[in-house]
Amino acid sequence: MKDYFNKVVDFHGENSWAGSTEPILPADGEGIIRRGKLKSFKIAKFAVTNLQFSLFVSDTNYISDAERFGWSFVFKGLLSDLQKKEYMGHSSEAEWWWAVEGANWKKPFGENGPACDPNHPVVHVSWNDAKAFADWAGGRLPTELEWEHSARGGIVERRYPWGDEEPDDKNIFCNIWQGNFPDHNTCEDGYLGTAPVDEYQSNNVGIFNMCGNTWEWVSDNFRIQSVSKSAVLRNNNAKLEKQKILKGGSFLCHKSYCWRYRIAARQGKPKDSTASHIGFRIAY
């Protein structure tokens, strides 16, 4: 483990689970309890920052997937008029996701935007990029079971890392969307986009921002443990696209749109996917 990745929490081997008995989005497979025996492991208190990723790139000359592609998806509400000139098209799934030329971890908003903030989580990183970094750092990506166990702070039942209380404009627990998505964000939590990795209160074991701020890659392939017709179709598509699991939601999540800033929530994306709300943390 490299010296600057020593801010970790230790967990000892015990039985644990992923999923919820009170699913909000059962179609994602979050209502199916997946039990398992954990070996002892460590997990980073913070998501990987831009500064840490820059050290990796400096040491290895690594070129991220977004840099190789020449573009990445950026939430259009983050772009200035000048940055919007680099618009290349939008996602077929959501018109607010704009493909922006030159967007990558170093330039999160494209060539005409500001450079990344050193203490903010690195974004525009694919699963491939995250794994390469973890290998270099002497670690790995956590499993979904480890990630949920860490977010809950051990063997406890809670919807969010801080408990069961729903965040709102007065109770600020994390970095999510406030207002009317996708047109108006009141920014009551202090940020339109990402926040520093040490912002807001940690969970009961000292881990920060496991819900909200950025989605986080884990090591598992996306799969729903069900034989329902919809699950089989989704699993077939996930296998075809080589999807990996993302956890935790992001600064764009809102109860009315993407209520996935919950511990049990999950989604699958191809492992070369990049966007302005996708990051990661590492385990050992």
N, C-alpha and C positions, 0 to 999 in steps of 0.2 A: 504494500500500500504506500503510495507516495505521501510525503510529509504533509502536504497541504490538503489531504483528504482524510484527516484524522478526526473530524467532527462527526462521529457516528454514534448510534445507539445499538447496544448489544441485546440480542434476544436469545434465550436458551431454548433448546429443543422441547417442544410440547405439541399436543394435538391442537389444531386450529381449523378454521373454515373460511371460505369465501362465499359471498352471496348474502341474501336477506330473506327472512320469513315474511317481510312486508315489502315486496318489490313495487317500485313505481313504474318501471318499464320492463315488464316480464318478457317481452319479445326479444330483449337483449340477452336473456338467459340469467339475469341477476337474481331471479327468484329460485334458482336451483342451487341448493346448498352443496358446495364441493368441499368435502372434509379431507384432511391430510395431516400427516405427522411432519412437523417442521424440525429440521436439524438446526443447531445453533448457527446464527448468522448475525452480521452487522449490516446496518443500513444508514445511509447518509442522512444527517439532520436537514440538509438543504438540497434543493435541486441543483444540478450542475450550472454554474454561472458562465457568462460570456468570458470572464477572465480565465477561468479554469479551462474552458474549451480552447481559448487562444493559446494557452501553454501547450496543450496537446498538439495543436496545429503547428506551432513553432518548432516543437520537438520532432515531429514526424512528417511535416509538409503534406498533411492530409488534405484532400479536396473533398468537400461534402457533396452529397447528392444534388442539393439545390444549386451549388456552384457548377456542377457538371451539366445540369439541365439548363442553366442560364436564367431560371425564374423560380418563383415559389408563390403559393397562395397567401395573400394578405387581406385581412378584413378591411373593406373599403372605407369604413368609418375612421380608420387610423391614418388615412392618406391625405396629404395636402394637395392643393390643385396642381402643384408642380410634379409631385410624385404620381398623380393620376395620369400624367402623360405617358407613363411607362406601362399603362394598362394593355394587356394582351388578350383579354377575354375573361369571362367569368365561369365559375363552376356550373355545371348542368344541374347540380343538386341544390345550390343556394346562390342566388344572384349577388349576395353581399361578399362572396369570396372571389376576389379578383386575382387573376394571374398577373404578377408584376415582374417585368424584366429586371434582372439584377438583384432581386430580393434573395437574401441568404442570411446566414447567422451573423456575418459582419455588418451587413446593411439590411436590417430587418424590414425597411420600407422601400427598398429599391435604391438605385444609384443616386437619386436626387434627395434621399432621406438622410437623417443623421446616422452616425455610427452607433453600434450597440452600446448599452450601458454595462460597465464591468460587473456590477453586483446584481444585475437582473438575470433571470434564467435564460440560458441559451435557447433559441427557438429556430425554426426552419431546419430542424435536425430530423433525419429519418431514423428508423430503427437500425439501419445499417450503420449510420453515423454514431448512434448511441452505443452500439455494441463495440465499435472500433475504439471509442473513447474508453469504455469500461475495461476493455482488454489492456489498453495502454496504462490505465491507472491501477492495474492489478486487481480489478474487481470484476463485476458482472452486472447484468440487469437483474432486478429482483423478479421472482415469480409472482403471479397474481395473488397466490396465497400469502406469500411473504409481505407483499405490498399492503393487502387489506389488514393483515395482522398488525403491521407497523402503524397504519393509519388509525386503527382502533386503539392502539397502545396496549396490545395484549389480548387476553381472553375477556373481553367485555363486549356487550351488545350496544352499539350506538350507530346512529345514522351518519353522523359527521365526526371528524376528528375531535371536535370540542364537545360533543354530546348530541342531543336530539333537538336543540333549539334551532328554529329556522332563521337564517340570516335575513335581515331586512335593512331599510335605510337607517334605522336607529341602532340595530345590533350588528355591528360589523365584525365578522369573524374571518372573512377571507375576501379575495379579490374576484368578484363576479359582476355581472351586468346589473345595473340598477336603473329603473326607468322603463321605457317602452322599446323593446327590442324589435328591429335593429336600428331604429331611427334616432333615439335619444337616450343617452346614458348620463344620468345625473352625477356620476362619479363620486357618490357619497363615501366610497371606500378609499378615495384619494387618487385613483388611477383609471385612465381610459384604456390603457393597454396593460402590459405586465407591470408587476410591482417587484421591488427587491426581494431576494429569496428569504431574507430574515424579517420581512414585514409581518405584522399581525402576531397574534399569540400562538405559541406552539401547542401541540396536544399534550397530554399528561406525561409523556415520556420525553418531551423535548424535540419533537420533529415538527418542522414548519411546512405549511402550504401544501399539504397532501390533497387538499380539495380546493379548487379554484386556481387562479394564476395561469398555470399551463397544464395541459394534458401530459401524462408521463407514460412513456413506453415501458412495458414489462416484457419478460422473455417469452411468454407463452404464445402459441398460435391461437388465433380466435376460433372458438368453437362453442356451440350451445349444446349442452348435454341433454338432448331431448330427441325423440323420434317423431315429433309432430311434423306435419308437412312443411310448415313455414320454417321450422328449425333446420330440416334437412336441406331445403333450398338455400337457406342462408349459409349453412355450413359448406355446401358445395361451392358456392360463390367465394366464400372466404378461402377455401383451399385453392381454388383456381387463381385467386389474386394474391396468394401467399400472405394473408392478413395476419398481423400481430395485434395484441391487445393494448389498448390505451386506457389509462385510469385517471380519475380525479377531476375531470372537467377543467374549465379554464375561465379566464376573465370575460369570456363571451357567454357563459352559461346563465340562464335565467329560468325561473320556475315555470314561466309561461311558454318557454321554447325548448330549452335543453336542460332539463332538470337532472343533470348528470354530475353535479358537484357533490355527489354522495359517495360514500365508501364502496358500496356494492355496485355502483354504476360502472358500465364498461362499454367500449365500442371497439370495432375492428377496422384497421386500415392497412392497405398494402405496405410492406416494410420499407418501400422507397418513398412513402408519402412525406411531404414537408408542408408546413404552414406556420403562420405567425403566432399560433397558440399551442405548439407542440414542443415539449422538452423532455427531460428525464432526470432521474437520480440513480445512483448506483448502490449496489449491495456488495458484501464480501462474505 
